[in-house]
Amino acid sequence: MIQQRKLKIKGIYLLIGFMLLCLIAGIAAWWNLSQQDHQADGYSVAVARNGETVKTFTLKEIENMPYKKLYTKLQSAQHENAEGTFRGPELRDVLNRADKRLLKECRTFICVAGDGYSSALSREEVQQKDYAIVAYEKDGKPFEHFNEGGEGPMRMLVAGDSFGNRSTKFLVRIECRE
């Protein structure tokens, strides 16, 4: 009788432990999703400094900035390679339009996609001419939206890299860190 009662109590403790584990996993998943920018639909890109949005540019504003055309080949391990002429303003110009102090005071620039993927660039890389652009078209055609199987409407293009892992697709945020 005592043995059965101990087994029953042990079962209750296991059930409670399992429920707590599920609760913790649920909270962690919720927290992770809350960190993503759900307001971003891809038709704008926010420039932030240490978590605070400094300026948000619409796709139309990005398209109206002085642009560069860069030809590059990006190798991908998961998707087909991207080769072509990409068009968009240089990242350094976008950052300067948001706040001229960013390139002087921040050291790292994290490019965040709408799905949470991110990659980082150093200040030295961003300041290089023809190195990183906020691209909105390839070979004269606008990017298809990420939700429709495309890589846009905007993406970071790091022409200095032959692999595409820092050329963030579906760009929605540029986080500047000191």
C-alpha positions as CSV (number, residue, x, y, z in Angstrom):
1,M,0.0,0.0,0.0
2,I,2.8,2.4,0.9
3,Q,4.7,1.4,-2.2
4,Q,1.7,2.2,-4.4
5,R,1.3,5.6,-2.7
6,K,5.0,6.4,-3.4
7,L,4.6,5.4,-7.0
8,K,1.5,7.6,-7.3
9,I,3.4,10.6,-5.7
10,K,6.4,10.0,-8.0
11,G,4.1,10.0,-11.0
12,I,2.5,13.3,-9.9
13,Y,6.0,14.8,-9.5
14,L,7.0,13.6,-13.0
15,L,3.8,15.1,-14.4
16,I,4.4,18.4,-12.7
17,G,8.0,18.5,-13.8
18,F,6.9,17.8,-17.4
19,M,4.3,20.6,-17.3
20,L,6.9,23.0,-15.9
21,L,9.3,22.0,-18.7
22,C,6.6,22.7,-21.3
23,L,5.8,26.0,-19.7
24,I,9.5,27.1,-19.7
25,A,9.8,26.0,-23.4
26,G,6.6,28.0,-24.3
27,I,7.9,31.1,-22.5
28,A,11.3,30.8,-24.3
29,A,9.6,30.4,-27.7
30,W,7.3,33.4,-27.0
31,W,10.3,35.5,-26.0
32,N,12.2,34.5,-29.1
33,L,9.3,35.5,-31.3
34,S,8.8,38.7,-29.5
35,Q,12.4,39.7,-30.3
36,Q,11.6,39.6,-34.0
37,D,10.1,42.7,-35.7
38,H,6.6,41.5,-36.5
39,Q,5.6,45.0,-37.6
40,A,8.2,44.8,-40.5
41,D,6.6,43.8,-43.7
42,G,9.8,44.2,-45.7
43,Y,8.7,47.4,-47.3
44,S,10.7,49.4,-44.8
45,V,14.0,49.1,-43.0
46,A,14.6,50.5,-39.5
47,V,17.9,51.8,-38.4
48,A,18.4,51.4,-34.7
49,R,21.1,52.3,-32.2
50,N,21.4,50.1,-29.1
51,G,17.8,48.9,-29.5
52,E,16.2,52.3,-30.1
53,T,14.9,53.1,-33.6
54,V,16.6,56.2,-35.0
55,K,14.9,56.3,-38.4
56,T,12.8,54.1,-40.6
57,F,13.1,54.2,-44.3
58,T,10.4,53.0,-46.7
59,L,11.3,51.1,-49.8
60,K,10.4,54.1,-51.8
61,E,12.8,56.3,-49.8
62,I,15.6,53.7,-50.3
63,E,14.9,53.6,-54.1
64,N,15.1,57.4,-54.2
65,M,18.6,57.6,-52.7
66,P,21.7,57.8,-54.8
67,Y,22.5,54.2,-55.8
68,K,25.3,52.0,-56.8
69,K,25.2,49.1,-59.2
70,L,27.4,46.2,-58.2
71,Y,28.0,43.0,-60.1
72,T,28.8,40.1,-57.8
73,K,28.5,36.3,-57.5
74,L,27.3,35.0,-54.2
75,Q,27.8,31.3,-53.5
76,S,25.2,29.6,-51.3
77,A,25.3,26.2,-49.6
78,Q,21.5,26.0,-49.3
79,H,20.0,27.9,-52.2
80,E,21.0,28.5,-55.8
81,N,23.9,30.9,-56.3
82,A,23.0,34.6,-56.9
83,E,24.9,36.2,-59.7
84,G,24.0,39.6,-61.3
85,T,24.1,43.3,-61.0
86,F,22.5,44.5,-57.8
87,R,21.3,48.1,-57.3
88,G,20.8,50.1,-54.1
89,P,22.3,52.8,-51.9
90,E,25.5,52.2,-50.0
91,L,24.9,51.1,-46.4
92,R,27.1,53.9,-45.2
93,D,24.9,56.5,-47.0
94,V,21.7,55.0,-45.5
95,L,23.3,55.1,-42.0
96,N,24.5,58.7,-42.5
97,R,21.0,59.8,-43.5
98,A,19.6,58.2,-40.4
99,D,22.2,59.8,-38.1
100,K,25.7,61.1,-39.0
101,R,27.1,60.0,-35.7
102,L,26.4,56.3,-36.3
103,L,29.5,55.6,-38.3
104,K,31.7,57.6,-35.9
105,E,30.4,56.1,-32.7
106,C,29.2,52.6,-33.5
107,R,31.5,49.7,-34.2
108,T,29.2,46.9,-35.3
109,F,26.2,46.9,-37.7
110,I,23.9,44.0,-37.5
111,C,21.6,43.4,-40.5
112,V,18.4,41.6,-39.4
113,A,16.0,39.8,-41.7
114,G,12.2,39.6,-41.1
115,D,12.6,35.9,-40.2
116,G,15.1,36.7,-37.4
117,Y,18.3,35.8,-39.3
118,S,21.1,38.3,-38.8
119,S,24.6,39.0,-39.9
120,A,27.2,41.6,-38.8
121,L,29.5,44.1,-40.4
122,S,32.3,46.1,-38.8
123,R,32.6,49.9,-39.1
124,E,35.7,49.5,-41.3
125,E,33.7,47.3,-43.7
126,V,30.7,49.6,-43.9
127,Q,33.0,52.6,-44.6
128,Q,34.6,50.9,-47.7
129,K,33.4,52.2,-51.0
130,D,31.3,49.7,-53.1
131,Y,31.4,47.1,-50.3
132,A,27.8,46.9,-48.8
133,I,24.6,48.2,-50.3
134,V,20.9,48.0,-49.4
135,A,19.8,46.3,-52.6
136,Y,16.3,46.5,-53.9
137,E,16.8,45.0,-57.4
138,K,18.9,42.6,-59.4
139,D,19.5,42.8,-63.1
140,G,17.0,45.7,-63.4
141,K,14.1,43.8,-61.7
142,P,12.8,44.4,-58.2
143,F,13.2,41.6,-55.7
144,E,10.1,39.5,-55.1
145,H,8.9,39.6,-51.5
146,F,10.3,37.0,-49.2
147,N,6.9,35.7,-48.4
148,E,6.4,34.9,-52.1
149,G,9.7,33.0,-52.4
150,G,11.9,36.0,-53.2
151,E,14.7,37.6,-51.3
152,G,13.3,41.1,-50.8
153,P,11.9,43.5,-51.2
154,M,15.3,44.7,-49.8
155,R,18.4,42.8,-48.9
156,M,21.9,43.6,-47.7
157,L,24.5,42.9,-50.4
158,V,28.0,42.5,-49.2
159,A,30.0,42.6,-52.4
160,G,33.2,42.0,-50.6
161,D,32.1,38.4,-49.6
162,S,32.0,35.6,-52.1
163,F,29.6,33.6,-49.9
164,G,26.2,35.0,-49.3
165,N,25.8,34.4,-45.6
166,R,26.3,38.1,-44.7
167,S,24.1,39.3,-47.6
168,T,21.0,39.2,-45.5
169,K,17.8,38.6,-47.5
170,F,14.5,40.2,-46.4
171,L,16.2,43.1,-44.6
172,V,14.0,44.9,-42.1
173,R,16.4,46.3,-39.5
174,I,20.0,47.6,-39.2
175,E,21.1,47.5,-35.5
176,C,24.0,49.8,-34.8
177,R,26.0,48.9,-31.7
178,E,28.7,50.8,-29.9
